[in-house]
Amino acid sequence: MDFLAELGVQSYCFRGFEDNQTVAGMVKACGLSRIELWRGHGRFEDVNGYSDVIATYQDAGVDIVSMGQQTFSGDVNT
């Protein structure tokens, strides 16, 4: 089994870098190709802009395998 192919990184590790293209390049430089995004790299409430974030990582050959925790508030029925 190729364990390196199974490993990923949490984007919070790159919290000092706001640009997703830069972060994706850094992930690849680490020898990885999987990432979990935190809200600093993926604005979960911006549904329209999220496709751009996904495309940035896909173009770099980095798979988004999950998104970090998100707090929800308000009416649970909406």
All heavy atoms as a GROMACS GRO file, in nm:
protein
  600
    1MET      N    1   0.084  -0.118   0.000
    1MET     CA    2   0.000   0.000   0.000
    1MET      C    3   0.089   0.125   0.000
    1MET      O    4   0.186   0.132   0.075
    1MET     CB    5  -0.091  -0.001   0.122
    1MET     CG    6  -0.174   0.124   0.137
    1MET     SD    7  -0.281   0.116   0.281
    1MET     CE    8  -0.435   0.144   0.202
    2ASP      N    9   0.054   0.221  -0.079
    2ASP     CA   10   0.126   0.348  -0.086
    2ASP      C   11   0.064   0.446   0.013
    2ASP      O   12  -0.034   0.513  -0.016
    2ASP     CB   13   0.120   0.404  -0.228
    2ASP     CG   14   0.198   0.533  -0.243
    2ASP    OD1   15   0.264   0.577  -0.148
    2ASP    OD2   16   0.190   0.592  -0.353
    3PHE      N   17   0.121   0.450   0.133
    3PHE     CA   18   0.064   0.534   0.239
    3PHE      C   19   0.068   0.682   0.204
    3PHE      O   20  -0.021   0.757   0.241
    3PHE     CB   21   0.135   0.510   0.372
    3PHE     CG   22   0.102   0.376   0.431
    3PHE    CD1   23   0.195   0.275   0.434
    3PHE    CD2   24  -0.025   0.352   0.483
    3PHE    CE1   25   0.164   0.151   0.487
    3PHE    CE2   26  -0.057   0.229   0.538
    3PHE     CZ   27   0.037   0.128   0.540
    4LEU      N   28   0.170   0.725   0.133
    4LEU     CA   29   0.180   0.866   0.095
    4LEU      C   30   0.062   0.907   0.009
    4LEU      O   31   0.010   1.018   0.020
    4LEU     CB   32   0.312   0.893   0.023
    4LEU     CG   33   0.346   1.039   0.000
    4LEU    CD1   34   0.352   1.115   0.132
    4LEU    CD2   35   0.479   1.052  -0.073
    5ALA      N   36   0.014   0.816  -0.074
    5ALA     CA   37  -0.102   0.846  -0.159
    5ALA      C   38  -0.230   0.861  -0.078
    5ALA      O   39  -0.326   0.922  -0.123
    5ALA     CB   40  -0.119   0.737  -0.265
    6GLU      N   41  -0.231   0.803   0.041
    6GLU     CA   42  -0.350   0.808   0.126
    6GLU      C   43  -0.349   0.927   0.222
    6GLU      O   44  -0.452   0.962   0.279
    6GLU     CB   45  -0.362   0.679   0.207
    6GLU     CG   46  -0.377   0.554   0.123
    6GLU     CD   47  -0.505   0.556   0.040
    6GLU    OE1   48  -0.610   0.597   0.092
    6GLU    OE2   49  -0.497   0.519  -0.078
    7LEU      N   50  -0.233   0.988   0.243
    7LEU     CA   51  -0.222   1.098   0.338
    7LEU      C   52  -0.271   1.229   0.277
    7LEU      O   53  -0.261   1.251   0.158
    7LEU     CB   54  -0.077   1.116   0.383
    7LEU     CG   55  -0.018   1.007   0.468
    7LEU    CD1   56   0.129   1.037   0.497
    7LEU    CD2   57  -0.095   0.990   0.598
    8GLY      N   58  -0.321   1.314   0.364
    8GLY     CA   59  -0.359   1.448   0.323
    8GLY      C   60  -0.316   1.545   0.431
    8GLY      O   61  -0.253   1.507   0.529
    9VAL      N   62  -0.350   1.670   0.411
    9VAL     CA   63  -0.312   1.774   0.506
    9VAL      C   64  -0.432   1.865   0.528
    9VAL      O   65  -0.515   1.883   0.439
    9VAL     CB   66  -0.189   1.852   0.456
    9VAL    CG1   67  -0.218   1.927   0.328
    9VAL    CG2   68  -0.134   1.944   0.562
   10GLN      N   69  -0.440   1.921   0.646
   10GLN     CA   70  -0.546   2.017   0.679
   10GLN      C   71  -0.496   2.154   0.634
   10GLN      O   72  -0.383   2.192   0.664
   10GLN     CB   73  -0.572   2.015   0.829
   10GLN     CG   74  -0.717   2.023   0.868
   10GLN     CD   75  -0.776   2.164   0.857
   10GLN    OE1   76  -0.706   2.263   0.847
   10GLN    NE2   77  -0.907   2.170   0.857
   11SER      N   78  -0.577   2.228   0.561
   11SER     CA   79  -0.530   2.355   0.507
   11SER      C   80  -0.499   2.457   0.615
   11SER      O   81  -0.428   2.555   0.590
   11SER     CB   82  -0.630   2.413   0.406
   11SER     OG   83  -0.746   2.465   0.469
   12TYR      N   84  -0.545   2.433   0.736
   12TYR     CA   85  -0.511   2.523   0.847
   12TYR      C   86  -0.360   2.528   0.868
   12TYR      O   87  -0.307   2.628   0.916
   12TYR     CB   88  -0.582   2.478   0.976
   12TYR     CG   89  -0.564   2.574   1.091
   12TYR    CD1   90  -0.637   2.693   1.096
   12TYR    CD2   91  -0.475   2.546   1.193
   12TYR    CE1   92  -0.620   2.781   1.201
   12TYR    CE2   93  -0.458   2.634   1.299
   12TYR     CZ   94  -0.531   2.752   1.303
   12TYR     OH   95  -0.514   2.839   1.406
   13CYS      N   96  -0.291   2.423   0.830
   13CYS     CA   97  -0.144   2.422   0.839
   13CYS      C   98  -0.083   2.534   0.755
   13CYS      O   99   0.029   2.577   0.782
   13CYS     CB  100  -0.089   2.288   0.791
   13CYS     SG  101  -0.135   2.148   0.894
   14PHE      N  102  -0.156   2.580   0.655
   14PHE     CA  103  -0.110   2.686   0.566
   14PHE      C  104  -0.189   2.814   0.588
   14PHE      O  105  -0.208   2.895   0.497
   14PHE     CB  106  -0.123   2.641   0.420
   14PHE     CG  107  -0.052   2.512   0.391
   14PHE    CD1  108  -0.123   2.394   0.378
   14PHE    CD2  109   0.086   2.508   0.379
   14PHE    CE1  110  -0.058   2.274   0.351
   14PHE    CE2  111   0.152   2.389   0.353
   14PHE     CZ  112   0.081   2.272   0.339
   15ARG      N  113  -0.235   2.836   0.711
   15ARG     CA  114  -0.322   2.950   0.743
   15ARG      C  115  -0.257   3.085   0.717
   15ARG      O  116  -0.325   3.185   0.704
   15ARG     CB  117  -0.370   2.941   0.887
   15ARG     CG  118  -0.260   2.946   0.990
   15ARG     CD  119  -0.314   2.911   1.129
   15ARG     NE  120  -0.208   2.897   1.228
   15ARG     CZ  121  -0.139   2.787   1.249
   15ARG    NH1  122  -0.162   2.678   1.177
   15ARG    NH2  123  -0.045   2.782   1.342
   16GLY      N  124  -0.126   3.089   0.707
   16GLY     CA  125  -0.057   3.214   0.678
   16GLY      C  126  -0.062   3.252   0.531
   16GLY      O  127  -0.014   3.359   0.492
   17PHE      N  128  -0.120   3.167   0.449
   17PHE     CA  129  -0.128   3.190   0.305
   17PHE      C  130  -0.275   3.190   0.264
   17PHE      O  131  -0.344   3.091   0.281
   17PHE     CB  132  -0.053   3.080   0.229
   17PHE     CG  133   0.091   3.070   0.271
   17PHE    CD1  134   0.128   2.986   0.376
   17PHE    CD2  135   0.188   3.146   0.210
   17PHE    CE1  136   0.260   2.976   0.417
   17PHE    CE2  137   0.321   3.138   0.250
   17PHE     CZ  138   0.356   3.053   0.354
   18GLU      N  139  -0.322   3.301   0.211
   18GLU     CA  140  -0.464   3.313   0.177
   18GLU      C  141  -0.498   3.260   0.038
   18GLU      O  142  -0.610   3.216   0.015
   18GLU     CB  143  -0.507   3.459   0.187
   18GLU     CG  144  -0.503   3.513   0.328
   18GLU     CD  145  -0.550   3.657   0.337
   18GLU    OE1  146  -0.609   3.708   0.240
   18GLU    OE2  147  -0.526   3.718   0.443
   19ASP      N  148  -0.404   3.265  -0.053
   19ASP     CA  149  -0.430   3.227  -0.192
   19ASP      C  150  -0.434   3.075  -0.207
   19ASP      O  151  -0.337   3.006  -0.175
   19ASP     CB  152  -0.322   3.287  -0.282
   19ASP     CG  153  -0.342   3.250  -0.426
   19ASP    OD1  154  -0.442   3.293  -0.485
   19ASP    OD2  155  -0.257   3.174  -0.480
   20ASN      N  156  -0.546   3.024  -0.256
   20ASN     CA  157  -0.561   2.879  -0.269
   20ASN      C  158  -0.465   2.817  -0.369
   20ASN      O  159  -0.422   2.703  -0.352
   20ASN     CB  160  -0.706   2.844  -0.306
   20ASN     CG  161  -0.797   2.854  -0.186
   20ASN    OD1  162  -0.775   2.789  -0.085
   20ASN    ND2  163  -0.900   2.935  -0.196
   21GLN      N  164  -0.430   2.891  -0.473
   21GLN     CA  165  -0.334   2.837  -0.570
   21GLN      C  166  -0.198   2.817  -0.504
   21GLN      O  167  -0.131   2.716  -0.527
   21GLN     CB  168  -0.323   2.931  -0.690
   21GLN     CG  169  -0.245   2.872  -0.804
   21GLN     CD  170  -0.258   2.957  -0.929
   21GLN    OE1  171  -0.291   3.074  -0.924
   21GLN    NE2  172  -0.230   2.896  -1.043
   22THR      N  173  -0.159   2.909  -0.418
   22THR     CA  174  -0.034   2.896  -0.343
   22THR      C  175  -0.041   2.776  -0.250
   22THR      O  176   0.053   2.696  -0.243
   22THR     CB  177  -0.007   3.025  -0.262
   22THR    OG1  178   0.004   3.135  -0.353
   22THR    CG2  179   0.118   3.013  -0.179
   23VAL      N  180  -0.152   2.762  -0.180
   23VAL     CA  181  -0.168   2.650  -0.087
   23VAL      C  182  -0.163   2.518  -0.163
   23VAL      O  183  -0.095   2.423  -0.121
   23VAL     CB  184  -0.300   2.663  -0.007
   23VAL    CG1  185  -0.325   2.538   0.077
   23VAL    CG2  186  -0.294   2.787   0.082
   24ALA      N  187  -0.231   2.510  -0.275
   24ALA     CA  188  -0.230   2.386  -0.354
   24ALA      C  189  -0.088   2.351  -0.397
   24ALA      O  190  -0.047   2.234  -0.391
   24ALA     CB  191  -0.322   2.401  -0.475
   25GLY      N  192  -0.012   2.449  -0.437
   25GLY     CA  193   0.127   2.425  -0.476
   25GLY      C  194   0.212   2.377  -0.360
   25GLY      O  195   0.299   2.290  -0.376
   26MET      N  196   0.185   2.430  -0.242
   26MET     CA  197   0.259   2.388  -0.124
   26MET      C  198   0.225   2.245  -0.084
   26MET      O  199   0.311   2.169  -0.040
   26MET     CB  200   0.232   2.485  -0.010
   26MET     CG  201   0.287   2.625  -0.038
   26MET     SD  202   0.235   2.745   0.084
   26MET     CE  203   0.364   2.721   0.205
   27VAL      N  204   0.099   2.208  -0.102
   27VAL     CA  205   0.057   2.070  -0.075
   27VAL      C  206   0.133   1.975  -0.167
   27VAL      O  207   0.189   1.874  -0.123
   27VAL     CB  208  -0.096   2.054  -0.092
   27VAL    CG1  209  -0.137   1.908  -0.087
   27VAL    CG2  210  -0.170   2.135   0.014
   28LYS      N  211   0.138   2.008  -0.295
   28LYS     CA  212   0.210   1.925  -0.391
   28LYS      C  213   0.360   1.920  -0.358
   28LYS      O  214   0.423   1.816  -0.372
   28LYS     CB  215   0.189   1.976  -0.534
   28LYS     CG  216   0.045   1.965  -0.583
   28LYS     CD  217  -0.005   1.823  -0.586
   28LYS     CE  218   0.050   1.749  -0.706
   28LYS     NZ  219  -0.009   1.616  -0.723
   29ALA      N  220   0.416   2.034  -0.314
   29ALA     CA  221   0.558   2.039  -0.278
   29ALA      C  222   0.589   1.948  -0.159
   29ALA      O  223   0.702   1.899  -0.147
   29ALA     CB  224   0.600   2.183  -0.247
   30CYS      N  225   0.490   1.924  -0.076
   30CYS     CA  226   0.506   1.832   0.038
   30CYS      C  227   0.496   1.686  -0.007
   30CYS      O  228   0.515   1.595   0.073
   30CYS     CB  229   0.397   1.857   0.143
   30CYS     SG  230   0.414   2.011   0.232
   31GLY      N  231   0.463   1.664  -0.133
   31GLY     CA  232   0.448   1.528  -0.183
   31GLY      C  233   0.310   1.471  -0.161
   31GLY      O  234   0.289   1.351  -0.173
   32LEU      N  235   0.213   1.557  -0.129
   32LEU     CA  236   0.076   1.513  -0.102
   32LEU      C  237  -0.017   1.557  -0.213
   32LEU      O  238   0.016   1.644  -0.294
   32LEU     CB  239   0.028   1.570   0.032
   32LEU     CG  240   0.113   1.533   0.154
   32LEU    CD1  241   0.065   1.608   0.277
   32LEU    CD2  242   0.110   1.383   0.178
   33SER      N  243  -0.136   1.499  -0.216
   33SER     CA  244  -0.234   1.537  -0.318
   33SER      C  245  -0.377   1.538  -0.263
   33SER      O  246  -0.473   1.532  -0.338
   33SER     CB  247  -0.227   1.443  -0.438
   33SER     OG  248  -0.256   1.310  -0.398
   34ARG      N  249  -0.389   1.547  -0.130
   34ARG     CA  250  -0.521   1.549  -0.066
   34ARG      C  251  -0.523   1.657   0.041
   34ARG      O  252  -0.424   1.676   0.110
   34ARG     CB  253  -0.552   1.414  -0.004
   34ARG     CG  254  -0.544   1.301  -0.106
   34ARG     CD  255  -0.560   1.168  -0.041
   34ARG     NE  256  -0.700   1.132  -0.053
   34ARG     CZ  257  -0.757   1.034   0.010
   34ARG    NH1  258  -0.689   0.958   0.093
   34ARG    NH2  259  -0.884   1.008  -0.007
   35ILE      N  260  -0.639   1.723   0.054
   35ILE     CA  261  -0.649   1.832   0.151
   35ILE      C  262  -0.787   1.836   0.214
   35ILE      O  263  -0.887   1.800   0.150
   35ILE     CB  264  -0.616   1.967   0.084
   35ILE    CG1  265  -0.592   2.077   0.188
   35ILE    CG2  266  -0.723   2.008  -0.016
   35ILE    CD1  267  -0.526   2.202   0.132
   36GLU      N  268  -0.790   1.877   0.338
   36GLU     CA  269  -0.916   1.913   0.406
   36GLU      C  270  -0.912   2.064   0.420
   36GLU      O  271  -0.816   2.121   0.471
   36GLU     CB  272  -0.927   1.850   0.544
   36GLU     CG  273  -1.050   1.899   0.617
   36GLU     CD  274  -1.056   1.857   0.764
   36GLU    OE1  275  -0.953   1.821   0.822
   36GLU    OE2  276  -1.166   1.865   0.819
   37LEU      N  277  -1.015   2.131   0.372
   37LEU     CA  278  -1.019   2.277   0.378
   37LEU      C  279  -1.081   2.327   0.507
   37LEU      O  280  -1.181   2.274   0.552
   37LEU     CB  281  -1.099   2.334   0.261
   37LEU     CG  282  -1.042   2.314   0.123
   37LEU    CD1  283  -1.131   2.384   0.020
   37LEU    CD2  284  -0.900   2.363   0.112
   38TRP      N  285  -1.022   2.430   0.564
   38TRP     CA  286  -1.084   2.503   0.674
   38TRP      C  287  -1.143   2.630   0.615
   38TRP      O  288  -1.116   2.667   0.500
   38TRP     CB  289  -0.984   2.530   0.787
   38TRP     CG  290  -0.885   2.641   0.763
   38TRP    CD1  291  -0.789   2.644   0.667
   38TRP    CD2  292  -0.876   2.765   0.832
   38TRP    NE1  293  -0.719   2.760   0.674
   38TRP    CE2  294  -0.770   2.838   0.774
   38TRP    CE3  295  -0.946   2.822   0.938
   38TRP    CZ2  296  -0.734   2.964   0.819
   38TRP    CZ3  297  -0.907   2.948   0.981
   38TRP    CH2  298  -0.802   3.017   0.923
   39ARG      N  299  -1.225   2.699   0.691
   39ARG     CA  300  -1.300   2.812   0.636
   39ARG      C  301  -1.212   2.926   0.586
   39ARG      O  302  -1.255   3.008   0.508
   39ARG     CB  303  -1.405   2.862   0.735
   39ARG     CG  304  -1.354   2.940   0.851
   39ARG     CD  305  -1.470   2.987   0.941
   39ARG     NE  306  -1.519   3.117   0.900
   39ARG     CZ  307  -1.635   3.141   0.838
   39ARG    NH1  308  -1.718   3.044   0.813
   39ARG    NH2  309  -1.669   3.262   0.805
   40GLY      N  310  -1.086   2.930   0.625
   40GLY     CA  311  -0.995   3.033   0.574
   40GLY      C  312  -0.959   3.013   0.428
   40GLY      O  313  -0.919   3.106   0.360
   41HIS      N  314  -0.975   2.890   0.378
   41HIS     CA  315  -0.945   2.862   0.238
   41HIS      C  316  -1.069   2.827   0.157
   41HIS      O  317  -1.061   2.815   0.035
   41HIS     CB  318  -0.842   2.749   0.228
   41HIS     CG  319  -0.710   2.789   0.283
   41HIS    ND1  320  -0.653   2.726   0.391
   41HIS    CD2  321  -0.625   2.889   0.249
   41HIS    CE1  322  -0.536   2.785   0.419
   41HIS    NE2  323  -0.518   2.884   0.334
   42GLY      N  324  -1.180   2.811   0.223
   42GLY     CA  325  -1.306   2.783   0.155
   42GLY      C  326  -1.419   2.845   0.232
   42GLY      O  327  -1.452   2.798   0.341
   43ARG      N  328  -1.472   2.952   0.184
   43ARG     CA  329  -1.583   3.020   0.251
   43ARG      C  330  -1.710   2.938   0.228
   43ARG      O  331  -1.772   2.945   0.123
   43ARG     CB  332  -1.601   3.161   0.198
   43ARG     CG  333  -1.478   3.247   0.211
   43ARG     CD  334  -1.468   3.302   0.352
   43ARG     NE  335  -1.355   3.392   0.363
   43ARG     CZ  336  -1.260   3.378   0.452
   43ARG    NH1  337  -1.265   3.280   0.539
   43ARG    NH2  338  -1.160   3.462   0.458
   44PHE      N  339  -1.745   2.858   0.327
   44PHE     CA  340  -1.855   2.764   0.312
   44PHE      C  341  -1.989   2.832   0.286
   44PHE      O  342  -2.077   2.774   0.223
   44PHE     CB  343  -1.865   2.675   0.436
   44PHE     CG  344  -1.737   2.604   0.466
   44PHE    CD1  345  -1.673   2.622   0.587
   44PHE    CD2  346  -1.678   2.521   0.373
   44PHE    CE1  347  -1.553   2.558   0.615
   44PHE    CE2  348  -1.559   2.456   0.400
   44PHE     CZ  349  -1.497   2.476   0.521
   45GLU      N  350  -2.003   2.954   0.334
   45GLU     CA  351  -2.129   3.025   0.313
   45GLU      C  352  -2.139   3.085   0.173
   45GLU      O  353  -2.246   3.126   0.130
   45GLU     CB  354  -2.149   3.134   0.420
   45GLU     CG  355  -2.050   3.248   0.413
   45GLU     CD  356  -1.916   3.220   0.482
   45GLU    OE1  357  -1.895   3.111   0.539
   45GLU    OE2  358  -1.831   3.310   0.478
   46ASP      N  359  -2.029   3.088   0.097
   46ASP     CA  360  -2.027   3.144  -0.038
   46ASP      C  361  -2.043   3.032  -0.140
   46ASP      O  362  -1.946   2.988  -0.202
   46ASP     CB  363  -1.897   3.221  -0.061
   46ASP     CG  364  -1.889   3.283  -0.199
   46ASP    OD1  365  -1.993   3.291  -0.269
   46ASP    OD2  366  -1.778   3.324  -0.239
   47VAL      N  367  -2.166   2.986  -0.157
   47VAL     CA  368  -2.194   2.873  -0.246
   47VAL      C  369  -2.153   2.905  -0.390
   47VAL      O  370  -2.096   2.821  -0.459
   47VAL     CB  371  -2.343   2.834  -0.239
   47VAL    CG1  372  -2.374   2.723  -0.337
   47VAL    CG2  373  -2.379   2.792  -0.098
   48ASN      N  374  -2.177   3.027  -0.434
   48ASN     CA  375  -2.145   3.063  -0.572
   48ASN      C  376  -1.995   3.068  -0.599
   48ASN      O  377  -1.950   3.038  -0.708
   48ASN     CB  378  -2.208   3.199  -0.607
   48ASN     CG  379  -2.358   3.193  -0.608
   48ASN    OD1  380  -2.417   3.091  -0.644
   48ASN    ND2  381  -2.422   3.300  -0.567
   49GLY      N  382  -1.917   3.106  -0.499
   49GLY     CA  383  -1.773   3.116  -0.518
   49GLY      C  384  -1.698   2.988  -0.492
   49GLY      O  385  -1.579   2.977  -0.523
   50TYR      N  386  -1.764   2.889  -0.438
   50TYR     CA  387  -1.695   2.768  -0.399
   50TYR      C  388  -1.647   2.687  -0.519
   50TYR      O  389  -1.546   2.619  -0.512
   50TYR     CB  390  -1.783   2.683  -0.308
   50TYR     CG  391  -1.699   2.597  -0.217
   50TYR    CD1  392  -1.631   2.653  -0.110
   50TYR    CD2  393  -1.681   2.462  -0.241
   50TYR    CE1  394  -1.551   2.577  -0.028
   50TYR    CE2  395  -1.600   2.385  -0.160
   50TYR     CZ  396  -1.536   2.443  -0.054
   50TYR     OH  397  -1.454   2.369   0.026
   51SER      N  398  -1.716   2.698  -0.632
   51SER     CA  399  -1.672   2.624  -0.751
   51SER      C  400  -1.534   2.670  -0.797
   51SER      O  401  -1.456   2.590  -0.848
   51SER     CB  402  -1.774   2.636  -0.864
   51SER     OG  403  -1.791   2.770  -0.901
   52ASP      N  404  -1.502   2.797  -0.777
   52ASP     CA  405  -1.369   2.847  -0.811
   52ASP      C  406  -1.263   2.784  -0.722
   52ASP      O  407  -1.153   2.752  -0.767
   52ASP     CB  408  -1.363   2.999  -0.799
   52ASP     CG  409  -1.448   3.070  -0.903
   52ASP    OD1  410  -1.477   3.010  -1.008
   52ASP    OD2  411  -1.485   3.186  -0.878
   53VAL      N  412  -1.294   2.770  -0.594
   53VAL     CA  413  -1.200   2.707  -0.499
   53VAL      C  414  -1.176   2.562  -0.540
   53VAL      O  415  -1.061   2.516  -0.548
   53VAL     CB  416  -1.254   2.715  -0.355
   53VAL    CG1  417  -1.166   2.635  -0.259
   53VAL    CG2  418  -1.266   2.859  -0.310
   54ILE      N  419  -1.282   2.491  -0.570
   54ILE     CA  420  -1.270   2.350  -0.611
   54ILE      C  421  -1.185   2.340  -0.737
   54ILE      O  422  -1.094   2.256  -0.745
   54ILE     CB  423  -1.409   2.288  -0.633
   54ILE    CG1  424  -1.483   2.278  -0.499
   54ILE    CG2  425  -1.398   2.151  -0.699
   54ILE    CD1  426  -1.630   2.243  -0.512
   55ALA      N  427  -1.211   2.425  -0.835
   55ALA     CA  428  -1.136   2.422  -0.961
   55ALA      C  429  -0.987   2.449  -0.938
   55ALA      O  430  -0.902   2.387  -1.003
   55ALA     CB  431  -1.195   2.523  -1.058
   56THR      N  432  -0.956   2.540  -0.848
   56THR     CA  433  -0.815   2.572  -0.819
   56THR      C  434  -0.740   2.448  -0.772
   56THR      O  435  -0.629   2.419  -0.819
   56THR     CB  436  -0.806   2.683  -0.712
   56THR    OG1  437  -0.865   2.801  -0.766
   56THR    CG2  438  -0.662   2.710  -0.672
   57TYR      N  439  -0.800   2.373  -0.681
   57TYR     CA  440  -0.734   2.253  -0.630
   57TYR      C  441  -0.733   2.141  -0.734
   57TYR      O  442  -0.633   2.071  -0.750
   57TYR     CB  443  -0.798   2.208  -0.499
   57TYR     CG  444  -0.758   2.299  -0.385
   57TYR    CD1  445  -0.840   2.404  -0.344
   57TYR    CD2  446  -0.636   2.284  -0.321
   57TYR    CE1  447  -0.802   2.490  -0.243
   57TYR    CE2  448  -0.596   2.368  -0.219
   57TYR     CZ  449  -0.680   2.472  -0.181
   57TYR     OH  450  -0.640   2.556  -0.080
   58GLN      N  451  -0.841   2.125  -0.807
   58GLN     CA  452  -0.845   2.023  -0.912
   58GLN      C  453  -0.738   2.049  -1.017
   58GLN      O  454  -0.669   1.956  -1.060
   58GLN     CB  455  -0.983   2.018  -0.978
   58GLN     CG  456  -1.088   1.950  -0.894
   58GLN     CD  457  -1.224   1.949  -0.961
   58GLN    OE1  458  -1.256   2.033  -1.046
   58GLN    NE2  459  -1.307   1.854  -0.921
   59ASP      N  460  -0.725   2.174  -1.060
   59ASP     CA  461  -0.625   2.210  -1.160
   59ASP      C  462  -0.483   2.180  -1.113
   59ASP      O  463  -0.394   2.152  -1.194
   59ASP     CB  464  -0.637   2.357  -1.199
   59ASP     CG  465  -0.764   2.389  -1.276
   59ASP    OD1  466  -0.833   2.295  -1.322
   59ASP    OD2  467  -0.795   2.509  -1.290
   60ALA      N  468  -0.461   2.187  -0.982
   60ALA     CA  469  -0.329   2.161  -0.925
   60ALA      C  470  -0.308   2.013  -0.895
   60ALA      O  471  -0.200   1.974  -0.851
   60ALA     CB  472  -0.310   2.242  -0.797
   61GLY      N  473  -0.411   1.930  -0.916
   61GLY     CA  474  -0.398   1.788  -0.887
   61GLY      C  475  -0.412   1.755  -0.740
   61GLY      O  476  -0.358   1.655  -0.693
   62VAL      N  477  -0.487   1.839  -0.668
   62VAL     CA  478  -0.509   1.818  -0.524
   62VAL      C  479  -0.658   1.790  -0.503
   62VAL      O  480  -0.742   1.869  -0.543
   62VAL     CB  481  -0.466   1.941  -0.442
   62VAL    CG1  482  -0.499   1.922  -0.294
   62VAL    CG2  483  -0.318   1.968  -0.461
   63ASP      N  484  -0.688   1.678  -0.441
   63ASP     CA  485  -0.826   1.641  -0.413
   63ASP      C  486  -0.871   1.699  -0.279
   63ASP      O  487  -0.800   1.686  -0.179
   63ASP     CB  488  -0.841   1.488  -0.405
   63ASP     CG  489  -0.814   1.420  -0.537
   63ASP    OD1  490  -0.848   1.478  -0.642
   63ASP    OD2  491  -0.760   1.308  -0.534
   64ILE      N  492  -0.986   1.762  -0.278
   64ILE     CA  493  -1.047   1.807  -0.153
   64ILE      C  494  -1.124   1.689  -0.098
   64ILE      O  495  -1.222   1.645  -0.157
   64ILE     CB  496  -1.141   1.928  -0.176
   64ILE    CG1  497  -1.063   2.045  -0.236
   64ILE    CG2  498  -1.209   1.968  -0.046
   64ILE    CD1  499  -1.152   2.159  -0.283
   65VAL      N  500  -1.079   1.635   0.014
   65VAL     CA  501  -1.142   1.515   0.069
   65VAL      C  502  -1.242   1.545   0.178
   65VAL      O  503  -1.324   1.460   0.212
   65VAL     CB  504  -1.036   1.414   0.119
   65VAL    CG1  505  -0.952   1.363   0.001
   65VAL    CG2  506  -0.948   1.474   0.225
   66SER      N  507  -1.235   1.665   0.235
   66SER     CA  508  -1.333   1.706   0.335
   66SER      C  509  -1.320   1.855   0.359
   66SER      O  510  -1.226   1.920   0.313
   66SER     CB  511  -1.316   1.628   0.466
   66SER     OG  512  -1.192   1.659   0.525
   67MET      N  513  -1.416   1.907   0.433
   67MET     CA  514  -1.414   2.047   0.473
   67MET      C  515  -1.418   2.050   0.624
   67MET      O  516  -1.486   1.970   0.687
   67MET     CB  517  -1.534   2.122   0.416
   67MET     CG  518  -1.533   2.128   0.264
   67MET     SD  519  -1.665   2.227   0.194
   67MET     CE  520  -1.811   2.153   0.262
   68GLY      N  521  -1.344   2.144   0.682
   68GLY     CA  522  -1.336   2.156   0.826
   68GLY      C  523  -1.470   2.186   0.888
   68GLY      O  524  -1.570   2.209   0.821
   69GLN      N  525  -1.469   2.188   1.019
   69GLN     CA  526  -1.595   2.209   1.090
   69GLN      C  527  -1.654   2.346   1.060
   69GLN      O  528  -1.584   2.442   1.040
   69GLN     CB  529  -1.574   2.191   1.239
   69GLN     CG  530  -1.475   2.288   1.299
   69GLN     CD  531  -1.442   2.248   1.441
   69GLN    OE1  532  -1.431   2.131   1.473
   69GLN    NE2  533  -1.426   2.346   1.525
   70GLN      N  534  -1.783   2.350   1.057
   70GLN     CA  535  -1.858   2.471   1.027
   70GLN      C  536  -1.965   2.486   1.134
   70GLN      O  537  -2.034   2.390   1.167
   70GLN     CB  538  -1.923   2.459   0.888
   70GLN     CG  539  -2.015   2.571   0.850
   70GLN     CD  540  -1.941   2.701   0.822
   70GLN    OE1  541  -1.825   2.701   0.785
   70GLN    NE2  542  -2.007   2.812   0.840
   71THR      N  543  -1.977   2.605   1.186
   71THR     CA  544  -2.079   2.632   1.285
   71THR      C  545  -2.203   2.683   1.215
   71THR      O  546  -2.195   2.771   1.129
   71THR     CB  547  -2.030   2.736   1.386
   71THR    OG1  548  -1.912   2.686   1.448
   71THR    CG2  549  -2.134   2.766   1.491
   72PHE      N  550  -2.316   2.629   1.250
   72PHE     CA  551  -2.443   2.674   1.195
   72PHE      C  552  -2.525   2.736   1.308
   72PHE      O  553  -2.519   2.690   1.422
   72PHE     CB  554  -2.522   2.557   1.135
   72PHE     CG  555  -2.452   2.495   1.017
   72PHE    CD1  556  -2.376   2.381   1.032
   72PHE    CD2  557  -2.461   2.552   0.890
   72PHE    CE1  558  -2.310   2.324   0.925
   72PHE    CE2  559  -2.397   2.496   0.783
   72PHE     CZ  560  -2.321   2.381   0.800
   73SER      N  561  -2.598   2.836   1.277
   73SER     CA  562  -2.683   2.897   1.379
   73SER      C  563  -2.815   2.938   1.313
   73SER      O  564  -2.826   2.942   1.192
   73SER     CB  565  -2.615   3.019   1.440
   73SER     OG  566  -2.592   3.117   1.342
   74GLY      N  567  -2.912   2.966   1.396
   74GLY     CA  568  -3.040   3.007   1.342
   74GLY      C  569  -3.142   2.896   1.350
   74GLY      O  570  -3.128   2.798   1.424
   75ASP      N  571  -3.245   2.909   1.271
   75ASP     CA  572  -3.356   2.815   1.270
   75ASP      C  573  -3.313   2.682   1.209
   75ASP      O  574  -3.272   2.676   1.094
   75ASP     CB  575  -3.472   2.875   1.191
   75ASP     CG  576  -3.598   2.792   1.197
   75ASP    OD1  577  -3.594   2.677   1.249
   75ASP    OD2  578  -3.701   2.839   1.148
   76VAL      N  579  -3.322   2.575   1.284
   76VAL     CA  580  -3.281   2.442   1.236
   76VAL      C  581  -3.376   2.389   1.131
   76VAL      O  582  -3.343   2.289   1.064
   76VAL     CB  583  -3.270   2.341   1.353
   76VAL    CG1  584  -3.164   2.384   1.450
   76VAL    CG2  585  -3.404   2.322   1.422
   77ASN      N  586  -3.491   2.450   1.112
   77ASN     CA  587  -3.588   2.403   1.014
   77ASN      C  588  -3.571   2.468   0.878
   77ASN      O  589  -3.650   2.439   0.787
   77ASN     CB  590  -3.730   2.429   1.066
   77ASN     CG  591  -3.758   2.348   1.192
   77ASN    OD1  592  -3.730   2.228   1.195
   77ASN    ND2  593  -3.808   2.413   1.294
   78THR      N  594  -3.473   2.554   0.861
   78THR     CA  595  -3.457   2.619   0.731
   78THR      C  596  -3.343   2.559   0.654
   78THR      O  597  -3.260   2.493   0.703
   78THR     CB  598  -3.433   2.771   0.745
   78THR    OG1  599  -3.317   2.793   0.824
   78THR    CG2  600  -3.554   2.837   0.806
   0.00000   0.00000   0.00000
